[in-house]
Amino acid sequence: MIKSYYNSIRSIHRTSFSFKTYFQSALQISKHFYSDNTFSNEFNIDDEKPKTFSSLGLNDLVVRQINNKTKWESPTLIQELVLPMALKRKSMIISSETGQGKTAAYLIPIINDISTTIINEKDNSLSETSVPGPKALILTPTTQLAYQIANQSVSLAKDLGINTFAITGEMDISKQVEILSGENKPDILVGTLGRLMVCLGIENFDSNNASEYSKVATTFKNLRTVVVDEIDMMMGTQNFTNFAQLFRYIKKSTKGNDIQTMFVSASITENLRNQLSKFAKTRSLMLFDMNNDFKIPSSIKQIVYTISLQRKYSLLKYFLSRKGKVSLKQKKVIVFVRTIQKATRISERLLEDGFLSPACLHSELSKSEKLEIAKKFNTSPQMILVATEFAARGLDFDSVDAVVNFDIPQHPIDYLHRVGRTGRLGENGLAISFLSKNDQTIKLSDSRLAVRDEKIYMDKIENFFSKHNSNKIEHRKIPGPFKDISKPVSDTNRINSPEIIKNNHQEKIKSGPRIPSGYGVWSKDNKHNISSKKSNNKIKIESKASRTGDVNKNNDKTTYEKAISGFQRRTK
């Protein structure tokens, strides 16, 4: 019986380490997850030899699929730890640095379990499973992640007679219900939270089709495994209520089944671990936490450049064009921005400025557009992808050279997931952040003004990661001839260079250099409708909000953080 709890490792390298010591360090059994667990004789940790997939207990057919369908030469460290216990159908929490193969760590045991069942049922010959309904359910917070997992599952499992199906909000629900309630039900079901709740009749379904939804509900009676990917998002403010409701439904509909539960994320806090103990349908919940310090892979070089808000786009172009040690020229780059509108505008302007085939990825694109863009970006050796936070979670893009934080994220965890799109599986990566010198004033739909200060966000990020990360975030001067200054303009164009006066939300003309037509508050492509009136030899600017709502007359102000928090509470 385990009598002590182990702390996660602070650093680990592939070369020269003791697998026994590493295993003991990486395995945590939280005292909050029932202290009566016994794991004696469960582990063979005396083997110091490098592991292979065949040595981890997988059946020969699954090992052959891995060798034929992937380029994986050996399991990653998190896979070495998780696979043996997952094959024993242990419930667990899985956490490691970004890009370390967590998806395969839970997907391979699922495929192995189902294929072994097929072999036993059909006397060692492969065919469709005779037990109807999904054997495994994988929940994801986003559509794109659901499709990515489903595609990986199809690649590994299809030749073994295992069917995979993804349900998301972008597909016709009647077709989804037809598949889930038909005779050829999928063995592995990957789905987003909202659409799955609708398909099960838990929320917002048409009462005229109630009989069809009840058929869907019966498909979970043979469920054996439940996986929740990006669990920290699922347990967040906007998703928690629905997630808890769905999980209670699954527990009820699978009563009597021995359900294996796996929660997965690169960022799992102690508070989240405590909450998850309530959701696991088991008396034991193992914890494989290789990233309890929220480490950013040491292979990722992190650099911050301080720049005026209005000059960020010019700096992006500069790095995309220059040569040198820090350069984005002819490389595969993801540029993260704050809003869908900004992502669209920047990608369009990059195309206008002569950069080849920049793409834009965000949540409002259609399914076909998302898949086409993701496929194009994955297969291109050099390309620019401008994306919102939508692309920061879980998506596995191949060989991304660099990530650019055009807008600094509000939370350190978002920063971790953004920069984690590069430097995957030990490859070198570059993360560049553009830190605005000045605040940004944002007009809200209720006419209030929200002030966004990126200096505060960057301080939080650095304080958060400085405690445990060996690779520090470097603040550097912009290399080369780039100057953070504006160009002068003629008097006829001076109407284009106002400065926001925050206390009364009126903009006045300020003599001096012109603010360039980049992506700031006053760029040539913003949505502000501006008209000028000459009165008493002065020019007055009347600005209409770019979103719905009248001009703020009460000078109500708030911080950007409070505005976002309020929105999440109203929409949860």
C-alpha positions in Angstrom: 0.0 0.0 0.0 1.3 3.4 -0.9 2.0 5.3 2.3 3.3 8.6 0.9 2.5 11.0 -1.8 5.0 11.9 -4.4 5.6 15.4 -5.8 5.8 15.9 -9.5 9.2 16.2 -11.1 10.6 19.7 -11.5 12.5 18.9 -14.6 13.0 15.8 -16.8 15.2 15.0 -19.7 15.1 12.0 -22.1 18.8 11.3 -21.5 20.3 9.7 -18.5 17.5 9.3 -16.1 16.3 6.4 -13.9 12.9 5.2 -15.0 12.2 3.9 -11.5 13.0 7.3 -9.9 11.1 9.1 -12.7 8.0 6.9 -12.3 7.9 7.4 -8.6 8.3 11.2 -9.0 5.7 11.7 -11.7 3.0 9.6 -9.9 0.9 11.6 -7.5 -1.8 10.0 -5.4 -3.8 13.0 -4.0 -5.0 12.5 -0.4 -8.2 14.1 -1.5 -8.9 11.2 -3.8 -9.5 8.5 -1.2 -6.6 7.3 0.8 -7.5 3.6 0.8 -6.1 2.8 -2.7 -3.7 -0.1 -2.9 -1.4 -0.4 -5.9 0.9 -3.1 -4.7 2.4 -5.2 -7.5 0.8 -2.9 -10.1 4.0 -1.5 -11.5 7.1 -3.0 -13.0 9.5 -0.1 -12.4 12.7 -2.0 -12.2 13.2 -2.0 -16.0 15.7 0.7 -16.9 15.6 0.0 -20.6 13.9 2.5 -23.1 10.3 1.6 -23.7 8.6 0.7 -26.9 4.9 0.5 -27.7 5.1 -3.3 -27.9 6.6 -3.5 -24.4 3.8 -1.5 -22.8 1.2 -4.3 -23.1 -0.6 -3.4 -26.3 -1.9 -6.2 -28.6 0.0 -6.9 -31.8 -2.7 -5.4 -34.1 -2.6 -2.0 -32.3 1.2 -2.0 -32.4 1.2 -2.7 -36.1 -1.3 0.1 -36.7 1.0 2.6 -34.8 4.0 1.5 -36.8 2.1 1.7 -40.1 0.0 4.8 -39.6 2.2 7.1 -37.6 5.8 8.3 -37.3 6.0 7.6 -33.6 9.2 5.6 -33.0 8.8 5.3 -29.3 6.3 6.5 -26.6 6.7 9.8 -24.9 7.3 9.9 -21.2 3.7 10.6 -20.3 2.6 7.7 -22.6 5.1 5.4 -20.8 3.5 6.2 -17.5 -0.2 6.3 -18.6 -0.5 3.4 -21.0 0.2 0.5 -18.6 -2.3 1.8 -16.0 -4.9 2.8 -18.7 -4.7 -0.8 -20.1 -5.6 -2.0 -16.6 -8.7 0.3 -16.9 -7.6 2.6 -14.0 -9.3 6.0 -13.8 -6.9 8.9 -13.9 -6.0 12.5 -14.4 -3.4 13.1 -17.1 -1.3 16.3 -17.2 1.9 17.2 -19.0 3.5 20.0 -20.9 2.0 20.9 -24.2 2.9 18.8 -27.2 3.8 15.6 -25.3 1.3 13.2 -26.8 -1.6 13.3 -24.2 -4.2 12.5 -26.9 -2.4 9.3 -27.9 -2.0 8.4 -24.2 -5.7 8.0 -23.8 -6.7 7.1 -27.4 -4.4 4.1 -27.8 -5.7 2.3 -24.7 -9.3 2.9 -25.9 -8.5 1.4 -29.3 -6.6 -1.5 -27.7 -9.6 -2.3 -25.4 -12.1 -2.3 -28.2 -9.9 -4.3 -30.6 -9.3 -6.9 -27.9 -13.0 -7.2 -27.4 -13.5 -7.7 -31.1 -10.8 -10.4 -31.2 -12.4 -12.3 -28.3 -15.9 -12.1 -29.7 -14.9 -13.2 -33.2 -12.4 -15.9 -32.3 -9.3 -13.9 -33.3 -10.8 -12.6 -36.5 -11.6 -8.9 -37.1 -15.1 -7.7 -37.9 -17.6 -5.1 -36.7 -18.3 -5.2 -32.9 -21.4 -7.2 -32.0 -22.1 -5.0 -28.9 -24.0 -1.9 -30.2 -23.4 1.6 -29.0 -20.3 3.6 -28.1 -17.7 1.9 -26.0 -15.8 5.2 -25.4 -17.0 8.8 -25.2 -14.5 11.7 -25.6 -15.7 15.2 -24.7 -14.0 18.3 -26.0 -14.7 22.0 -25.5 -14.2 23.0 -29.2 -15.3 21.7 -32.6 -11.9 21.8 -34.1 -10.4 19.7 -31.3 -13.2 17.2 -31.7 -12.5 16.7 -35.4 -8.7 16.5 -34.7 -9.2 13.7 -32.2 -11.7 11.9 -34.4 -9.4 12.0 -37.4 -6.5 10.6 -35.3 -8.9 7.8 -34.1 -10.0 7.0 -37.6 -6.4 6.7 -38.8 -5.5 4.3 -36.0 -8.7 2.3 -35.6 -10.6 2.1 -38.9 -8.5 -0.9 -40.2 -9.3 -2.7 -37.0 -13.0 -2.6 -37.6 -13.6 0.2 -35.0 -15.9 3.1 -36.1 -15.4 6.7 -34.9 -17.9 9.5 -35.2 -17.8 13.2 -34.2 -20.8 15.2 -33.3 -20.5 19.0 -33.1 -22.9 22.0 -33.4 -21.9 22.5 -37.1 -23.6 19.4 -38.4 -27.3 18.7 -39.0 -28.7 17.4 -35.7 -31.2 15.1 -37.4 -28.4 13.2 -39.2 -26.5 12.9 -35.9 -29.5 11.5 -34.1 -30.1 9.1 -37.0 -26.5 7.8 -36.7 -26.5 7.5 -32.9 -29.9 5.8 -32.8 -29.4 3.6 -35.9 -28.0 0.1 -36.2 -24.4 1.0 -37.1 -23.6 3.0 -34.0 -20.0 4.2 -33.6 -17.6 2.5 -31.2 -15.8 5.8 -30.3 -17.9 8.9 -30.0 -16.2 12.3 -29.9 -18.3 15.3 -29.2 -18.6 18.8 -28.0 -20.5 19.5 -24.8 -23.4 21.5 -26.1 -24.3 19.3 -29.1 -24.1 16.1 -27.1 -26.5 17.5 -24.5 -29.0 18.4 -27.3 -28.6 14.9 -28.9 -29.3 13.3 -25.6 -32.4 15.4 -25.1 -31.0 17.0 -22.0 -31.3 20.5 -23.4 -33.1 22.5 -26.1 -34.6 19.7 -28.2 -37.7 19.5 -30.2 -40.5 17.7 -28.3 -41.9 16.4 -31.6 -38.7 14.3 -31.9 -38.6 13.1 -28.3 -38.9 9.4 -29.3 -35.7 9.7 -31.4 -33.8 11.4 -28.6 -34.8 8.6 -26.2 -33.3 6.1 -28.6 -30.0 8.0 -28.5 -30.1 7.8 -24.7 -30.0 4.0 -24.8 -26.8 4.0 -26.8 -24.7 4.6 -23.6 -25.7 1.4 -21.9 -22.5 -0.3 -23.1 -20.2 2.6 -22.4 -16.8 1.6 -20.9 -14.6 4.7 -21.0 -15.2 8.5 -20.6 -12.5 11.0 -21.5 -12.7 14.7 -21.0 -10.0 16.6 -22.9 -9.1 20.2 -21.8 -10.9 19.5 -18.5 -9.9 22.9 -17.1 -12.0 24.6 -19.9 -14.9 22.2 -19.2 -14.9 23.1 -15.5 -14.7 26.9 -16.3 -17.4 29.5 -15.7 -19.2 29.1 -19.0 -19.2 25.3 -19.2 -19.3 24.0 -15.6 -23.1 23.8 -15.2 -23.7 21.9 -18.4 -20.7 19.7 -17.8 -21.9 18.7 -14.4 -25.4 18.0 -15.7 -24.1 15.8 -18.5 -21.7 13.9 -16.3 -24.6 13.1 -13.9 -26.6 11.9 -16.8 -23.8 9.6 -18.0 -23.4 8.2 -14.5 -27.1 7.5 -14.3 -27.4 5.9 -17.7 -24.4 3.7 -17.2 -25.3 2.5 -13.7 -23.7 -0.8 -13.0 -21.0 -0.4 -15.7 -17.3 -0.3 -14.7 -16.6 3.1 -16.2 -13.0 4.2 -16.7 -12.7 8.0 -16.5 -9.8 10.0 -17.8 -9.4 13.8 -17.3 -6.8 15.5 -19.5 -5.2 18.9 -19.7 -1.8 20.7 -19.7 -3.0 22.9 -16.9 -4.6 21.3 -13.9 -4.6 23.1 -10.6 -4.9 21.6 -7.1 -8.4 23.1 -6.7 -9.4 21.4 -10.0 -8.0 18.1 -8.9 -10.2 18.3 -5.7 -13.2 19.0 -7.8 -12.6 16.2 -10.2 -12.6 13.6 -7.4 -16.4 14.2 -7.2 -16.9 13.4 -10.8 -15.0 10.1 -11.2 -17.2 7.1 -11.1 -14.7 5.0 -9.2 -13.3 4.6 -5.7 -9.8 5.4 -7.0 -8.5 8.2 -9.2 -4.8 8.1 -10.2 -2.9 11.3 -10.9 -0.2 11.5 -13.5 0.9 15.1 -13.2 4.1 15.9 -15.1 3.2 19.6 -15.2 1.9 20.7 -11.8 4.3 23.7 -12.1 2.7 24.7 -15.4 6.0 24.6 -17.1 6.6 25.9 -20.6 8.8 23.5 -22.6 12.5 24.6 -22.4 12.8 24.2 -26.1 10.6 27.3 -26.6 12.5 30.7 -26.6 10.2 33.4 -25.2 10.8 37.1 -26.2 8.9 40.3 -25.4 9.1 43.5 -27.5 7.5 46.7 -26.1 5.8 48.7 -28.9 3.2 51.4 -29.3 -0.3 49.9 -29.8 -0.7 51.5 -33.2 2.7 50.1 -34.4 2.1 46.4 -33.7 1.1 45.6 -37.3 4.2 47.4 -38.6 6.4 45.3 -36.2 4.7 42.1 -37.4 5.5 43.0 -41.0 9.0 43.8 -40.0 9.7 40.4 -38.4 8.0 38.6 -41.3 10.3 40.4 -43.8 13.7 40.6 -42.0 16.5 38.2 -41.8 18.5 37.5 -38.7 18.5 35.4 -35.5 15.0 36.6 -34.6 13.1 36.3 -37.9 9.7 35.0 -39.1 10.6 35.2 -42.7 9.5 32.1 -44.7 8.5 30.3 -41.6 5.4 28.6 -40.3 3.8 31.1 -37.9 0.7 31.5 -35.8 -0.3 35.0 -34.9 -2.8 35.2 -31.9 -5.1 38.1 -31.6 -7.9 39.1 -29.3 -11.0 39.2 -31.5 -12.4 37.6 -34.7 -12.7 41.0 -36.4 -9.0 41.8 -35.8 -8.0 38.3 -37.0 -9.9 38.9 -40.3 -8.5 42.4 -40.8 -4.9 41.4 -40.2 -5.0 38.4 -42.5 -6.6 40.5 -45.2 -4.0 43.2 -44.8 -1.1 40.7 -44.9 -2.5 39.5 -48.2 -2.6 43.1 -49.5 1.0 43.7 -48.4 2.2 40.8 -50.5 2.5 38.0 -48.0 1.6 34.7 -49.6 -1.6 32.9 -48.6 -2.1 34.1 -45.0 -5.1 32.3 -43.4 -7.5 33.2 -40.6 -8.9 30.7 -38.1 -11.7 31.4 -35.6 -14.9 30.0 -34.2 -17.3 31.6 -36.6 -16.0 29.8 -39.7 -17.9 26.9 -41.1 -16.8 23.4 -40.5 -15.5 23.0 -44.0 -13.6 26.2 -43.8 -12.0 25.3 -40.5 -10.9 21.9 -41.8 -9.6 23.3 -45.0 -7.5 25.9 -43.2 -6.2 23.5 -40.6 -5.2 21.0 -43.3 -3.6 23.6 -45.5 -1.6 25.0 -42.5 -0.5 21.5 -41.4 0.7 20.5 -44.9 2.5 23.9 -45.6 6.2 24.2 -44.7 5.8 28.0 -44.4 2.6 29.9 -43.8 1.0 32.6 -41.7 -2.1 31.7 -39.6 -3.9 34.5 -37.8 -6.1 33.1 -35.1 -8.1 33.8 -32.0 -8.0 31.8 -28.7 -10.0 29.2 -30.6 -6.7 27.8 -32.0 -4.8 27.8 -28.7 -6.3 24.7 -27.1 -5.4 21.2 -27.9 -4.8 21.6 -31.7 -1.8 19.8 -32.9 -0.2 21.7 -35.8 2.9 20.1 -37.3 6.3 21.9 -37.1 5.2 25.4 -36.1 8.3 27.5 -36.1 6.9 30.5 -34.1 4.0 31.9 -32.2 3.3 35.6 -32.1 1.1 37.1 -29.3 -0.1 40.1 -31.2 -2.4 40.8 -28.2 -1.1 39.7 -24.8 -3.5 37.2 -23.3 -5.4 38.1 -20.1 -4.5 34.9 -18.2 -1.2 33.1 -17.8 -2.8 29.7 -18.6 -4.0 31.1 -22.0 -0.3 32.2 -22.6 0.8 28.7 -21.8 -1.5 27.1 -24.3 -0.8 29.7 -27.0 3.0 29.3 -26.9 2.5 25.5 -26.6 1.5 25.4 -30.3 5.2 25.6 -31.1 8.1 23.5 -29.7 6.1 20.3 -29.7 7.7 16.9 -28.9 11.0 18.5 -28.1 11.4 20.6 -31.3 12.8 24.1 -31.0 10.2 26.9 -31.0 10.0 30.7 -30.7 7.3 32.7 -28.9 7.2 36.5 -29.5 4.9 38.8 -27.6 4.1 42.4 -28.6 3.6 44.4 -25.4 1.7 47.6 -25.8 3.2 50.7 -24.2 -0.1 52.4 -23.9 -3.6 51.3 -22.7 -6.3 50.4 -25.1 -9.8 51.8 -24.7 -12.6 49.5 -25.9 -16.2 50.6 -26.4 -18.6 48.0 -24.9 -22.1 47.3 -26.2 -23.6 49.0 -23.2 -21.7 52.2 -24.0 -19.2 51.8 -21.2 -15.5 52.2 -21.8 -13.2 49.2 -20.9 -9.5 49.9 -20.4 -7.1 47.1 -21.4 -3.6 47.4 -20.0 -1.3 44.7 -21.4 1.5 45.7 -19.0 -0.6 44.3 -16.1 -1.2 41.0 -18.0 2.5 40.6 -18.8 3.4 41.1 -15.2 1.0 38.4 -14.2 2.3 36.0 -16.8 5.9 36.6 -15.7 5.2 36.3 -12.0 3.2 33.1 -12.6 5.9 31.3 -14.6 9.0 32.7 -12.9 8.6 30.5 -9.9 9.3 27.2 -11.7 10.4 27.8 -15.3 14.1 27.6 -16.0 13.6 29.4 -19.3 12.8 33.0 -18.5 10.8 35.4 -20.6 13.3 37.9 -22.1 12.5 41.5 -22.7 14.5 42.8 -25.7 15.0 45.9 -27.8 13.6 45.6 -31.3 16.5 44.5 -33.5 17.7 46.3 -36.6 16.5 49.6 -38.1 12.9 49.4 -36.9 11.9 52.6 -35.1 8.8 52.9 -32.9 7.9 56.4 -34.1 5.0 57.7 -36.3 5.4 59.4 -39.6 4.4 63.1 -40.0 1.4 63.9 -42.2 0.2 66.9 -44.0 -2.5 69.2 -42.6 -5.1 67.8 -45.0 -4.6 64.4 -43.5 -4.4 65.5 -39.9 -8.1 64.6 -39.4 -6.8 60.9 -39.4 -4.7 61.3 -36.3 -6.8 62.0 -33.2 -6.0 61.0 -29.6 -8.6 59.5 -27.3 -9.5 61.7 -24.4 -10.8 59.1 -21.9 -12.5 61.3 -19.4 -15.2 62.5 -21.8 -14.9 60.1 -24.7 -14.3 62.9 -27.2 -11.4 62.8 -29.5 -9.4 66.0 -30.2 -6.9 66.7 -32.9 -3.4 66.8 -31.6 -0.7 68.5 -33.5 2.3 66.3 -34.1 3.1 63.0 -35.9 0.4 61.0 -37.5 -0.6 57.7 -36.0 0.0 55.1 -38.8 -2.8 53.2 -40.3 -2.0 50.0 -38.5 -4.1 48.0 -36.2 -4.8 50.4 -33.3 -7.9 52.3 -32.3 -7.5 54.7 -35.2 -6.5 52.6 -38.1 -7.7 53.0 -41.7 -9.7 49.8 -41.5 -11.5 50.2 -38.2 -15.2 50.3 -38.0 -15.6 53.8 -36.5 -17.8 56.2 -38.4 -16.2 59.6 -38.0 -17.6 62.9 -39.1 -16.0 66.3 -38.6 -17.6 69.7 -37.9 -15.8 73.0 -37.7 -16.9 75.1 -34.8 -15.1 78.1 -33.3 -12.0 77.3 -35.5 -11.7 73.9 -33.9 -12.4 70.5 -35.3 -14.8 68.2 -33.4 -14.8 64.5 -33.9 -18.1 62.6 -33.4 -17.5 58.9 -33.0 -20.1 56.2 -33.2 -19.4 52.9 -31.4 -18.1 50.1 -33.6 -20.5 47.9 -31.7 -24.2 48.4 -30.9 -24.9 51.2 -28.4 -24.8 54.9 -28.2 -21.9 57.1 -27.3 -21.2 57.0 -23.6 -22.6 60.1 -22.0 -22.0 59.1 -18.4 -18.3 58.5 -18.6 -18.9 55.0 -17.1 -15.6 53.1 -17.1 -14.5 49.6 -16.2 -11.5 47.4 -16.7 -11.4 44.9 -19.5 -11.1 42.0 -17.0 -14.4 43.0 -15.2 -16.2 43.4 -18.5 -15.2 39.9 -19.6 -16.0 38.4 -16.2 -19.5 40.0 -16.3 -20.1 38.7 -19.8 -19.2 35.2 -18.8 -21.5 35.3 -15.8 -24.4 36.5 -18.0 -23.8 33.9 -20.7 -23.0 30.8 -18.6 
